[in-house]
Amino acid sequence: MTEGSADSVPILSVEDLRTHFFTDQGVVRAVDGVTFHVHAGETLGIVGESGSGKSITAKSVIRLIEEPGRIVSGSIDFRGRNILTLEGGALRKLRGGEVAMVFQDPMTSLNPVLKIAKQLVETMVEHGRFTPKAALARAVDLLGRMGINAPKRAVDSYPHQFSGGMRQRVMLAMGFSNEPVLLIADEPTTALDVTIQAQILDLLRELNADFGTAIILISHDLGVIANICSRIVVMYAGEVVEEGPAEKLLAEPKHPYTWALLNAVPRLDRHTPGEKKLVTIEGTPPDPAQWPDGCRFRPRCPFAVDACGKHPALQEFEPGRAARCWVTQAGGLLPAVGVAADASAAQQPRAAARSNVSYAVADAASATRGEVLLELRDVKKHFPLAKTSYFGAPRVLHAVDGVDLTVFKGETVGLVGESGCGKSTLGRLIVRLHEPTAGSIAYGGVDISHANSATIRPLRRRLQMIFQDPYASLNPRMTVGQILGGPLQFHGMTQDASSTSMRVRELLDVVGLPAQAADRFPHEFSGGQRQRISIARALAVSPEFIVADEPISALDVNIQAQIINLLIDLQQRFALTYLFIAHDLAVVRHVSDRIVVLYLGKVMEVAPASALFAAPLHPYTKSLISAAPIPDAAVERKRERLRLTGEPPSAIDLPSGCRFRTRCPIAASRCAAEIPPLTEYRPGQWAACHFPGKL
Amino acid sequence: MTAIAIPQTVVVPASARRRWLRRYALAVAGGAVIVFWFAVALFAPVISPYNPEFVDIASRLQPPSHAHWLGTDALGRDVLSRVFYGSRISLIAGFSVVVISAVFGTVLGAIAAYARGRVEELLMRVTDLVLCFPPIILAMAIAAALGIGTTNTIIAMLIVWWPKYARLARSLVLVQRAQEYVEAAHVLGFGHGHILFRHVVPNAVGPLIVMVTLDLGNAILVFAGLSFLGLGVVPPTPEWGAMVAEGRELVQQWWVATFPGLAILSVVMGFNFVGDGIRDWLDPHARRR
């Protein structure tokens, strides 16, 4: 990794960039005075919540802004040329030539009707650097370099034949095809699983080192940024609020927003048993049509002082480090990351009110000895697929393929695994949205595996679910009052309109929403607020068990922390039992007493949270933990890594024996022949592996 | 837990109102035409200068004059009065065909999409079967078999009209039933009927309403077409399509066929403009432009 030296001339200088959108509702100042520089071969990370203007900044750099958006002022200088005055041909030469861009969603950024070869060759020939024949040879080379197996065959494929991770490799090959000086990657790994994300991040780091290409990496995930970037720019409300070298900025933030971002994410390498509350900042990101006066972070800042009524400037306080904050500019110190709760409590009564609640967290071991609430025995769910031909054999997708699971009253069981491992299907089987193909599900001693809707109805009050997508999980045509009141009346929990509306207000209060919310429609709320409504709906029928299916994965980190805190708080108040489904290991570890690791529809390992992370038995668990990035550049660089190669095999044609063996670094011949049984190797820690703990 | 502020609704500035008017000018004009014809249909007995069925052979085929603003037809009946009265049948026929078939088709399509499996197979194959026949020919055959008359023609049209609503409703419900709020309703224990008609269908009606408004003009046109062919109404009854048919050979006496024709044109265009307006209004992508 090459560190951009301060004296060299930067290849990209963005000065006071302002990109505004002129909409019917008024001017949205999405990017409002952004200045940053990128030096040759440097890796710069841009972080911020959604709506902070980071993607618009990147798009402005290659002039991809469309109506009603306009770059209203500022300058973008790229190797001595002013990008803002470039026209037609020169601009096209720049895009995809000297500056390449990789987008977030690999599923939609490749043209589905053109072969990979055609798309790669086109880019190279268009810029006049290669003949079609040379370009094709180079395309094969590049795909191989990007880690695609059998690149000769791959160039003749269509995008739909590739998985998301593979498509992102193709996008990177396309980006690098004209040897760009600068690569802009906008959330390139957000849509991918952790193990695939780790592979792509490795690849980006290698490409940076091998070709000396400067990279601007845009991400909301500080862990991803810490993994790759040497310098970081933090954006908030259309402005840069802090800038500095990765190690220093992440270890010792000088802007309260950076501080809040770092505190909002639970960390894999730092875990205080007993402390379950995360430090969050209040509220939601500001409205870009109406930024707050003075310091834009002031309304949410736990450290705000009188001076913050005036808009602070981005001020350099030591070479290479700058922050836009009156408090730290005046020499004020922010509490150290990780031990933040008490220090902020002293500074702010508002913050104190949320963190002085002490929680007696049940000891993980004792929780597992309670009353059995849910018991799954060899549960299977197979989905029949359409035949490929009329005479073809019927094909079956083995979504869940023999899962045993016991959940005790009052505990939180975390369910982790990559996408496609069957974790959502398992959650839906438990609440009986799906009927199991085989096996039994017993809830509170009653077998509900094949119960019909009438028999299961009384149980619905005890067993609820929270969904992933806060935009799809609320009926857009109903007011919040109707959404919450409907189940109350349906189950006869309230007798008349006034008692219903009283209970609705109570529920809203429980999840931290004002009573007026009852008369509004879901679209009037932000993602985090909608997730609160969704939680209130689950709580409406006073359940004892809640399946939470990735309840925070669609939210910004700070909102994630708020929702995690709310869920933990509710568990204490109402003695709830959770099955918490997620792909983020740090979050799962933070909330769970026990963790279940799922791979291709089968349980690989079950263990108390602390034991699982301290000494994982299954090689898959170990590689998952190793792939999860940590938001600390110093730690990230020193970590010992265990990289999984390849991608999970299809759940239609499963590998024989142990289904992890195709990607397992320690697989032996026995693994192909025998299916390893789930066995208890240490007290409470079960693994399905022939060589537990060997790796 | 502290309450979180909800952003207040944005006040629409005056310039936005002007833009709204410019965008929906055609829809407003179409709406005005439809309101006009509704008023005419409602007050036909009051505003018509003559009895529409009063035959006066002495003053047959009079050109437009002070006494007969739109002239008289081959039997000396006042064209203006007949056009006024004709609006009643056209509007009633158009609305009953479209509304009844929309409701029927939607319920069928929604049930098919929600139930999936064999129920869907059965319902959609029946729909496909009806769609196999050219609609106007089939309607003509049915109308001819049932006998001439307004009600029979409406029934004939209903039989060929509902399948497109079933098709559209099915595709809309298929999208909605996969949404998480439907799963949430299942988890809360609601019954299938409740989920389908209280949760899913209300979220699918937007495009159906657009189709209904765009379709009203079409239905009026087809009904007039059937009447033109002699299937719609029993002769003395004033009806636009039948009036055009009566005047089709009277080239010199252009007013006999022209005015009912213009009436059909204006109603159909009115409904189409309103339908387009509603479509743009419901579609956020078109609205932004």
Contacts between the chains, C-beta under 8 A, distances in Angstrom:
chain1	res1	chain2	res2	distance
A	24	B	16	5.5
A	24	B	19	7.1
A	24	B	288	7.7
A	25	B	10	5.2
A	26	B	10	7.4
A	282	B	2	6.5
A	282	B	4	7.8
A	283	B	4	6.4
A	283	B	5	7.4
A	284	B	4	6.9
A	287	B	7	6.1
A	289	B	10	7.9
A	350	B	2	7.7
A	353	B	2	7.8
A	354	B	2	7.9
A	428	B	183	7.4
A	431	B	187	5.0
A	433	B	183	5.5
A	433	B	186	5.7
A	433	B	187	6.6
A	453	B	189	7.6
A	453	B	191	7.2
A	453	B	192	7.7
A	456	B	189	7.5
A	457	B	189	4.6
A	460	B	187	6.6
A	460	B	188	6.1
A	460	B	189	3.4
A	461	B	189	7.4
A	463	B	187	7.6
A	464	B	187	6.1
A	464	B	188	7.6
A	465	B	183	7.4
A	465	B	184	6.9
A	465	B	187	4.7
A	467	B	180	4.2
A	467	B	183	6.8
A	467	B	184	6.2
A	468	B	180	7.1
A	469	B	180	5.7
A	472	B	179	4.8
A	472	B	180	4.5
A	472	B	181	6.5
A	473	B	179	7.7
A	473	B	180	3.8
A	473	B	181	5.3
A	473	B	183	7.9
A	473	B	184	5.7
A	474	B	181	5.6
A	474	B	184	8.0
A	475	B	181	4.6
A	475	B	185	7.7
A	475	B	199	5.5
A	475	B	203	6.9
A	476	B	181	8.0
A	476	B	203	6.3
A	477	B	202	4.5
A	477	B	203	5.5
A	478	B	199	7.9
A	486	B	188	7.6
A	486	B	190	7.7
A	487	B	188	4.5
A	487	B	189	7.6
A	487	B	190	7.8
A	490	B	188	7.1
A	490	B	189	6.9
A	490	B	190	6.2
A	490	B	194	7.9
A	491	B	189	6.9
A	509	B	1	7.4
A	510	B	1	7.5
A	511	B	1	7.2
A	512	B	1	3.4
A	512	B	2	6.5
A	512	B	3	6.6
A	512	B	4	6.5
A	513	B	3	6.6
A	513	B	4	6.5
A	514	B	3	4.3
A	514	B	4	7.4
A	514	B	5	7.9
A	514	B	6	7.1
A	516	B	6	7.3
A	517	B	6	6.6
A	520	B	6	6.7
A	524	B	6	6.3
A	524	B	7	7.8
A	525	B	6	6.7
A	529	B	4	6.2
A	529	B	6	7.4
A	534	B	184	7.5
A	537	B	184	6.6
A	537	B	188	7.5
A	540	B	188	7.9
A	541	B	188	6.8
A	566	B	1	7.4
A	569	B	1	7.7
